[in-house]
Each structure stands twice: as structure tokens, then as C-alpha cells.
């Protein structure tokens, strides 16, 4: 099945109709908390992150307080979030850099965000989009899976999929479409046992009702 520009536009039109107005499921009250929550979200569900940050932010909700908490205590606070050794180290080092180089503020410059320990394209795009209102498409495992299955943007890496989605989606809808794809991946186009028969895109999707969708797409590692 050849996925034309017109088919992609119809896919996006339906996704927008169903998921219009959806937002991040992460809970945060400022840009710093958003940054930490997204770092913690790597290979972890948003629900679990919210439990972890709900506990952590009561004790330490600024870069200075994270540093005062100490690395060992930080590890204990985020232990249930997975990969806690590396995440704690990255968060701790990021807080040090924020304090010494950015007056304890999260920088709004994209390259500056990428320079923070533990911050990759996904995290930088999420923060840029949500906190600073810039058009961005963050490719997490849901976006990666859905984009590939729909052939909306095929690619072997998050960056390839990001570039493909940027071509397929009008720039003014990049940030919103990021959420459409995430929620579609959570509700319908699941990694295991996707609900193809219930999907409002099954007449357009080249993967619908085939054995391809019964096998999870290889997960990606990213921060």
C-alpha cells in the first residue's frame, strides 16, 4: 500500500479530530520540574514518573535542593523509575550545570538544552515545545512505533522519524501532533496487541490487521 501525501493528510486530520487538545500526562509545575520529569521518563511510564516526582519534588524542586539532597539520596528517591543510577547521575550533573552556568534556570536555547547531561533530542524537544512554545516533534517510543506502522514517517532511528514527521506535518501543528501520536500509541496502537479492529485509521494503515502489528517494533533507547 502506497502512502501518498493525501493519505497522510487524512491520517493527520483524523488524529487531530480524536486527540485534539491532548497534553502531556507528566505532572509538573515549572520548567525545571518538566525537565526532570522528562529525563526520568526514559524507558518508564508517565504514571510511574508521576509517582516518583510526586515524592521527589516535595523534598527537592530546584537545582539547589537536588544538590543538597545528594547523589545517593537522589538515587533512592528515583529507584522505582528504572535506570536510576544513570538517571540520578545525569540529573545531579544537570543541576550542577544549571547552577553554575545558567543561574539555576533551564535555558531556552535548544543547543544549550542538548548540552545538559542526560538531555537528548526527545527531552530537548519536549521542553522546547511545552515550556517555551516552540514547534517541535519529540520522538519517544510511542511516536516512533505509530509513525512507522502508519508509514507516516518511516525510519530506523528517532532522528529519522523526527525528520520524516517534520516533512509530513505542517510546522504549526508539530507540537500538537506529537501528543496525538503519543495518545494513539497508548490507547490504540499499542506495542503488543494493537487494537487494529477498533482503530479509526485501519482503512488507511498499511500495517492494520497484519502479522506485523502483532509483533512489537524493537524498542528504542533514548533520553
C-alpha positions in Angstrom: 0.0 0.0 0.0 1.5 3.3 -1.1 1.1 6.1 1.4 0.6 9.3 -0.5 0.6 12.8 0.7 -3.2 12.8 0.6 -3.4 9.7 2.8 -1.0 11.2 5.3 -3.1 14.4 5.4 -6.2 12.3 6.0 -4.5 10.4 8.8 -3.5 13.6 10.5 -7.0 15.1 10.1 -8.5 12.1 11.9 -5.8 12.0 14.6 -6.4 15.7 15.3 -10.2 15.2 15.5 -9.8 12.4 18.1 -6.9 13.7 20.1 -7.4 17.5 19.8 -6.3 19.3 23.0 -4.4 16.4 24.5 -1.4 17.3 26.6 1.5 15.6 28.3 0.5 13.1 31.1 3.5 14.2 33.1 2.8 16.3 36.2 4.9 19.4 36.8 4.6 23.0 38.0 7.5 24.7 36.3 10.1 24.3 33.6 12.7 22.7 35.9 10.2 20.1 37.1 9.3 19.4 33.5 12.9 18.8 32.6 13.5 16.4 35.4 10.3 14.5 34.7 11.2 14.1 31.0 14.7 12.8 31.9 13.0 10.3 34.3 10.6 9.2 31.6 13.2 7.4 29.5 12.0 3.7 29.3 9.5 4.4 32.1 5.7 5.1 32.0 4.4 8.6 32.7 2.3 7.1 35.5 5.4 5.8 37.3 7.3 9.0 36.7 4.4 11.0 38.3 4.6 8.8 41.4 8.3 9.3 41.6 8.3 13.1 41.0 5.3 13.5 43.4 7.6 12.2 46.1 10.8 13.8 44.9 9.5 17.3 44.3 8.2 17.6 47.9 11.8 17.3 49.0 13.7 18.9 46.2 12.1 21.0 43.5 15.0 23.2 42.5 18.5 22.5 41.2 20.0 23.7 44.5 17.7 21.4 46.6 18.6 18.4 44.3 22.3 19.1 45.0 21.6 19.4 48.7 19.8 16.1 48.6 23.0 14.4 47.4 23.5 11.8 44.8 22.9 8.7 47.0 19.7 10.1 48.4 18.6 11.1 44.9 19.1 7.5 43.7 16.9 6.2 46.5 14.2 8.8 45.6 14.0 7.7 42.0 14.9 4.0 42.4 11.4 2.8 41.3 11.7 4.8 38.0 14.2 2.4 36.3 17.8 3.0 35.3 18.1 5.0 38.5 21.9 5.0 38.7 22.4 6.7 35.3 19.3 9.0 35.7 20.4 10.2 39.1 23.9 10.9 37.8 22.5 12.9 34.9 20.0 14.8 36.9 22.7 15.6 39.6 25.2 16.8 36.9 22.5 18.8 35.1 21.6 20.6 38.3 25.2 21.4 38.9 25.5 22.9 35.4 22.2 24.8 35.8 23.5 26.4 39.0 27.0 27.2 37.7 26.2 28.3 34.1 22.5 29.2 33.9 21.7 31.0 37.1 19.7 27.9 38.2 17.3 28.4 35.3 16.6 25.9 32.5 18.0 27.5 29.3 15.6 28.2 26.4 18.2 27.7 23.8 17.9 24.3 22.1 21.7 23.7 21.8 22.1 24.7 25.5 19.4 22.2 26.4 21.2 19.5 24.5 24.4 20.3 26.4 22.8 19.3 29.7 23.8 15.8 30.9 21.1 13.3 30.1 19.3 15.5 27.7 18.8 14.2 24.2 16.7 15.3 21.3 13.5 13.9 22.7 13.9 15.8 26.0 15.1 19.0 24.4 12.1 18.9 22.0 9.6 18.3 24.8 11.0 21.2 26.9 11.2 23.5 23.9 7.7 22.7 22.9 5.9 22.7 26.3 7.9 25.2 28.3 9.0 27.6 25.6 6.2 27.3 23.0 8.4 26.4 20.1 7.3 24.0 17.3 8.9 20.6 17.9 8.2 16.9 17.5 9.7 14.8 20.2 10.0 11.1 19.2 9.5 8.7 22.1 8.7 5.0 21.8 5.0 5.7 21.1 5.7 8.2 18.4 8.4 6.0 16.8 6.1 3.0 16.7 3.0 4.7 15.4 4.8 6.8 12.8 6.5 3.6 11.4 3.3 1.5 11.5 1.3 4.2 9.7 4.2 4.9 7.4 3.6 8.5 8.3 7.3 8.7 8.7 9.4 5.6 8.4 12.8 5.4 10.0 15.2 3.2 11.9 16.1 5.9 14.4 14.2 8.6 16.3 16.0 11.3 14.4 15.0 9.8 11.0 11.4 9.6 12.2 11.5 13.2 13.5 12.7 14.5 10.2 10.0 12.5 8.3 7.3 13.8 10.6 8.6 17.4 10.1 8.0 16.9 6.4 4.6 15.3 6.8 3.1 17.7 9.3 2.7 21.5 9.0 5.1 23.2 11.3 2.3 25.0 13.2 1.0 21.5 14.2 4.2 19.8 15.2 3.8 20.2 18.9 0.2 19.2 18.9 0.8 16.2 16.6 3.4 14.9 19.0 0.7 14.4 21.6 -1.8 12.9 19.0 0.7 10.2 18.2 1.6 9.5 21.8 -2.0 9.1 22.9 -2.9 7.0 19.8 0.1 4.7 20.8 -1.2 4.4 24.3 -4.9 3.9 23.6 -5.0 2.0 20.2 -1.7 1.3 18.5 -0.1 -0.5 21.4 3.3 -2.2 21.2 1.7 -5.5 22.0 -1.7 -6.5 20.6 -2.7 -3.2 18.9 -6.4 -2.7 18.6 -6.5 -2.6 14.8 -10.2 -3.6 14.5 -11.1 -0.6 16.7 -8.8 1.9 15.1 -10.2 4.8 13.1 -7.2 4.6 10.8 -7.4 0.9 9.9 -8.7 1.6 6.4 -5.5 3.8 5.8 -2.9 2.0 7.8 -0.6 -0.4 5.8 0.0 -2.4 9.0 -3.6 -2.9 10.1 -4.8 -6.4 10.6 -1.5 -8.0 9.6 1.0 -10.0 11.5 3.3 -7.0 11.5 1.3 -5.3 14.2 1.2 -8.5 16.4 5.0 -8.2 16.8 6.2 -5.2 18.8 8.6 -2.9 16.9 12.0 -3.0 18.5 12.2 -0.5 21.3 14.5 2.4 21.1 16.8 3.7 23.8 16.7 7.4 24.2 16.6 10.1 26.8 
